[in-house]
Amino acid sequence: MRGLSRPVLRAGWCGRLWAPPRRALSASPPSPPAATSGALNPFDRRLKRKQKNWAALQAEPAKCDYLREEVGGRIADRVFDITRTFPLALDVGSGRGYIAQHLTKETVEKLVQVDVAENALKNAVETEIPTVKVVADEEFLPFKENTFDLVVSSLSLHWVNDLPKAFKEIHHVLKPDGVFIGAMFGGDTLYELRCSLQLAELEREGGFAPHVSPFTAVADLGHLLSRAGFNTLTVDTDEIQVNYPGLFEVMEDLQGMGESNCSWNRKPLLHRETMLAAAAIYRGQCLREMYGNSDGSVPATFQIYYMIGWKYHESQAKPAQRGSATVSFGDLAKIEGLISRGKK
């Protein structure tokens, strides 16, 4: 686990990328079809777009970008681990360009940035890589099949209503032997905030409603990626802990990140007494050894799932056929014995 502290400070080329419209697009992309509440559409995509646009228009949008920049840097590190140059890359849910700022034009020659929030793209961080910005939904990528050599995504896909479809869209636009490298929030994200709010609501109101959006389980990611057509999969998890002065600062920064809850079943408001009780529980003033730190700050844990998947190409390494091994694991003991005798 790696810790962070809340900061004190608050294209001329396009080529033939576009696919014949499988779905009509507009300058302001509508929400996916049937964007109604229910099990199939847990998130209000229109509200999420408004939240991200609002966050991008703040006087100091970079004030709350520390987590996105950290994860964007880790995605870039995984790109650098692949010893090749990518002529054309796609950043899905790019926001203000948190991955692009860490990449170099020697690794990625051209980059297309896609986000549902137009204000985030307008206020994107400068990068040395030539970029094109496209307003589009992550579930409906308006590009031709086999277009990109690399697709990256950082802290965006946890808000899509149909994650399997989003993975299939990414696989569709990748070239054979292309790679997808992504990161999204995991199920243990903000568990301190979730538990504190639930305990406070139970105490003050006799019941609780969800205030932190649902997240995908890490056990499901590999299956979803495989079902979308990816192979040679790698899925790993990490945790980043950020220390804040209190609960209200946590919620303030979540709003500044554009990460406020947009679930259809969210509770529209919290009573003042409930919020104060939740803040006291979070800090550990009501229960011994709850979450508060010894210096008076409170931690917020962000669990991050990192995933890497490749689109099939005949040149890729293939596993050997079952039963084709010529050496048994039982022979390992004999090898160790021969080595030890040789040392003597």
C-alpha positions in Angstrom: 0.0 0.0 0.0 1.3 3.4 -0.9 0.2 6.6 0.9 -0.5 10.1 -0.3 -1.3 13.3 1.5 -4.0 15.7 0.4 -2.2 18.6 -1.3 -2.3 22.0 0.5 -2.9 23.9 -2.8 -6.1 23.8 -3.7 -5.1 18.8 -34.1 -4.6 18.7 -37.4 -4.5 15.0 -38.2 -7.3 12.5 -38.0 -6.7 10.0 -40.7 -9.5 7.6 -41.4 -10.3 6.7 -37.9 -14.1 7.0 -37.9 -16.3 4.1 -38.3 -19.7 4.2 -40.1 -22.0 5.2 -37.3 -23.2 2.1 -35.5 -25.0 4.8 -33.4 -25.7 8.4 -34.1 -23.3 10.8 -32.4 -23.7 14.5 -31.6 -21.5 17.2 -30.2 -23.0 16.5 -26.8 -23.2 12.7 -26.6 -26.5 11.4 -25.2 -26.6 8.8 -22.5 -26.8 5.2 -23.7 -30.2 3.9 -24.8 -32.6 2.9 -22.0 -30.8 5.1 -19.5 -33.3 4.4 -16.8 -32.9 3.2 -13.3 -32.7 -0.6 -12.8 -30.3 -3.5 -12.5 -29.1 -3.1 -16.1 -28.2 0.6 -15.8 -27.0 1.2 -12.2 -25.6 4.6 -13.0 -27.1 7.9 -14.3 -24.7 8.7 -17.1 -26.1 12.2 -17.7 -25.5 13.1 -14.1 -21.9 11.7 -14.3 -21.2 13.9 -17.3 -22.5 16.9 -15.4 -20.3 16.1 -12.4 -17.2 15.7 -14.6 -17.9 18.9 -16.5 -18.5 20.8 -13.3 -15.2 19.5 -11.8 -13.3 20.5 -14.9 -14.6 24.1 -14.8 -13.4 24.8 -11.2 -10.9 27.6 -10.7 -8.2 25.1 -9.8 -9.2 21.8 -11.3 -5.6 20.4 -10.7 -6.2 20.7 -6.9 -8.0 17.4 -6.8 -6.0 15.6 -9.6 -3.4 14.0 -7.3 -4.9 10.6 -7.4 -5.6 10.5 -11.1 -2.1 11.7 -11.8 -0.6 9.0 -9.6 -2.6 6.2 -11.3 -2.0 7.8 -14.7 1.8 7.6 -14.0 1.5 3.9 -13.1 -0.4 3.2 -16.3 2.4 5.0 -18.2 5.0 2.8 -16.4 3.2 -0.3 -17.7 3.3 1.2 -21.3 7.0 1.8 -21.0 7.5 -1.8 -19.9 6.5 -2.9 -23.4 9.5 -2.4 -25.6 7.9 -1.1 -28.8 6.6 2.2 -30.3 2.9 2.7 -30.7 2.0 4.7 -33.8 -1.6 5.4 -32.7 -3.0 5.1 -29.2 -6.4 5.7 -27.7 -7.1 7.0 -24.1 -10.7 6.0 -23.1 -12.1 8.3 -20.4 -9.0 10.5 -20.6 -10.4 13.3 -18.5 -7.8 16.1 -18.5 -5.0 13.8 -19.9 -3.7 12.1 -16.8 -1.9 9.4 -18.7 -0.8 11.5 -21.7 1.3 13.8 -19.5 3.5 10.9 -18.4 4.0 9.5 -21.9 6.6 10.5 -24.5 6.4 10.8 -28.3 9.1 8.2 -28.6 6.7 5.7 -27.1 3.3 7.0 -28.5 3.5 8.9 -31.7 -0.1 10.0 -31.9 -2.9 9.9 -29.3 -6.7 10.1 -29.4 -8.3 11.2 -26.2 -12.0 10.3 -25.6 -14.2 11.4 -22.8 -17.9 12.0 -22.2 -17.2 15.4 -20.6 -16.3 18.1 -23.1 -15.0 20.5 -20.5 -12.4 18.0 -19.3 -11.1 17.7 -22.8 -11.1 21.5 -23.3 -9.0 21.9 -20.2 -6.6 19.0 -20.8 -3.1 19.1 -19.6 -0.5 19.9 -22.3 1.6 17.0 -23.6 4.3 16.6 -26.2 2.4 14.0 -28.1 0.1 15.1 -31.0 -3.5 14.6 -29.8 -7.0 14.6 -31.1 -9.9 15.1 -28.6 -13.2 13.3 -29.2 -16.4 13.7 -27.1 -17.9 10.2 -26.9 -19.2 7.6 -24.5 -16.9 4.8 -23.4 -19.6 2.3 -24.2 -19.9 3.5 -27.8 -16.5 4.2 -29.3 -17.0 5.8 -32.8 -13.9 4.2 -34.4 -13.3 1.6 -37.1 -12.3 -1.9 -36.2 -8.5 -2.6 -36.0 -7.6 1.1 -35.7 -5.3 1.5 -32.6 -2.1 -0.1 -31.6 -2.6 0.7 -27.9 -5.7 1.5 -25.8 -5.3 2.9 -22.2 -7.9 3.9 -19.6 -7.5 5.2 -16.1 -10.2 5.5 -13.4 -13.1 5.8 -15.8 -14.6 2.4 -16.6 -16.0 1.9 -13.1 -18.8 4.3 -14.1 -20.0 2.5 -17.3 -23.3 0.7 -17.1 -22.3 -2.1 -19.4 -18.7 -3.1 -18.6 -18.6 -6.2 -20.8 -19.8 -4.1 -23.7 -17.1 -1.4 -23.0 -14.4 -4.2 -23.0 -15.8 -5.5 -26.3 -15.7 -2.0 -27.8 -12.0 -1.6 -26.8 -11.2 -5.0 -28.3 -13.0 -4.0 -31.5 -10.9 -0.9 -32.1 -7.6 -2.6 -31.3 -5.4 -3.9 -34.0 -4.3 -7.6 -33.9 -1.4 -7.8 -31.4 -2.6 -4.5 -29.9 -2.7 -4.2 -26.1 -5.2 -2.7 -23.7 -3.8 -1.3 -20.4 -6.4 0.0 -17.9 -7.0 0.8 -14.3 -10.3 1.2 -12.3 -11.4 1.4 -8.7 -11.9 -1.8 -6.8 -14.5 -3.1 -4.3 -12.6 -1.9 -1.2 -12.4 1.7 -2.3 -13.5 4.2 0.3 -14.6 1.4 2.8 -13.9 3.8 5.7 -16.3 6.4 4.3 -18.9 3.7 3.4 -18.9 2.2 6.9 -18.9 5.5 8.7 -21.9 6.7 6.8 -23.8 3.4 7.3 -23.2 3.4 11.1 -24.2 7.1 11.4 -27.4 6.5 9.4 -28.3 3.4 11.4 -27.9 5.3 14.6 -29.7 8.5 13.6 -32.2 7.4 11.0 -32.8 3.7 11.8 -31.5 2.5 8.3 -29.0 3.3 5.6 -28.9 3.9 1.9 -25.9 3.4 -0.5 -23.7 6.5 -0.6 -20.6 4.9 -2.3 -21.2 3.5 -5.8 -20.8 -0.3 -6.4 -17.6 -1.6 -7.8 -16.5 -4.6 -9.8 -14.9 -7.5 -8.0 -11.3 -8.4 -9.0 -12.4 -12.0 -9.5 -14.7 -10.9 -12.3 -12.3 -8.8 -14.3 -10.3 -11.7 -15.9 -13.5 -13.4 -16.9 -14.9 -10.2 -18.5 -11.7 -9.5 -20.4 -11.5 -13.1 -21.6 -15.1 -13.0 -22.7 -14.4 -9.8 -24.7 -11.7 -11.6 -26.7 -8.5 -10.6 -24.9 -5.8 -13.1 -24.1 -2.4 -13.2 -22.2 -4.2 -11.4 -19.4 -2.7 -9.8 -16.4 -4.8 -8.5 -13.5 -3.3 -7.1 -10.3 -4.5 -4.9 -7.4 -2.9 -2.2 -5.4 -4.1 0.2 -2.7 -3.4 3.9 -2.3 -4.2 5.6 1.0 -4.7 9.3 1.2 -4.8 11.2 4.5 -7.4 14.0 4.9 -8.2 16.4 7.7 -11.7 14.9 8.0 -14.7 13.4 6.3 -15.9 16.6 4.8 -12.5 17.1 3.1 -12.8 13.6 1.7 -16.2 14.4 0.2 -15.0 17.8 -1.1 -12.2 16.2 -3.0 -14.3 13.4 -4.4 -16.6 16.1 -5.8 -13.6 17.9 -7.2 -12.5 14.7 -8.9 -15.9 14.3 -10.5 -16.3 11.1 -8.4 -19.5 11.9 -6.6 -22.0 9.1 -6.5 -24.3 8.9 -9.6 -26.1 5.6 -8.8 -29.8 5.7 -9.5 -30.6 4.4 -6.1 -28.5 7.0 -4.2 -30.1 9.0 -1.4 -30.6 12.6 -2.6 -29.4 14.2 0.6 -28.0 13.5 4.1 -29.3 15.2 7.2 -26.9 17.5 9.1 -26.9 15.4 12.2 -26.1 12.3 10.3 -23.2 13.9 8.6 -21.8 15.2 11.9 -22.2 11.7 13.4 -20.4 10.1 10.4 -17.5 12.6 10.7 -17.1 11.7 14.4 -17.2 8.0 13.7 -14.7 8.4 10.9 -12.3 10.2 13.1 -12.7 7.6 15.8 -14.3 9.8 18.4 -17.2 7.5 19.0 -15.6 4.1 18.6 -12.2 3.1 19.8 -9.7 2.3 17.1 -12.0 3.1 14.2 -10.2 4.9 11.3 -8.7 8.1 12.7 -4.9 8.5 12.6 -2.9 9.5 15.7 -2.3 13.0 14.2 -6.0 13.7 13.9 -6.2 13.0 10.2 -8.4 10.3 8.6 -7.4 7.8 5.9 -9.3 7.1 2.7 -8.3 3.9 0.9 -8.5 3.6 -2.9 -8.2 0.1 -4.2 -7.0 0.1 -7.8 -7.3 -2.8 -10.3 -4.8 -2.8 -13.1 -5.4 -4.9 -16.2 -3.5 -5.8 -19.3 -5.0 -7.7 -22.2 -3.8 -8.4 -25.8 -5.8 -8.9 -29.0 -4.9 -12.2 -30.6 -2.3 -12.4 -33.4 -0.8 -15.5 -34.9 2.7 -14.3 -34.0 2.0 -14.3 -30.2 3.4 -17.1 -28.1 1.0 -20.0 -27.5 0.9 -22.4 -24.6 2.2 -25.9 -25.2 -0.3 -28.7 -25.7 -1.4 -30.7 -22.6 0.8 -33.7 -22.1 3.7 -32.4 -24.3 6.1 -31.8 -21.3 9.3 -33.9 -21.4 10.3 -33.1 -17.7 8.3 -34.0 -14.6 8.1 -31.8 -11.5 9.3 -34.9 -9.6 12.7 -34.5 -11.3 13.3 -31.2 -9.6 14.4 -32.9 -6.4 17.0 -34.9 -8.4 18.3 -31.7 -10.0 18.7 -30.0 -6.6 20.5 -33.1 -5.3 23.0 -33.1 -8.2 23.7 -29.3 -7.7 24.3 -29.8 -3.9 26.7 -32.7 -4.6 28.5 -30.7 -7.2 29.1 -27.9 -4.7 30.6 -30.4 -2.3 
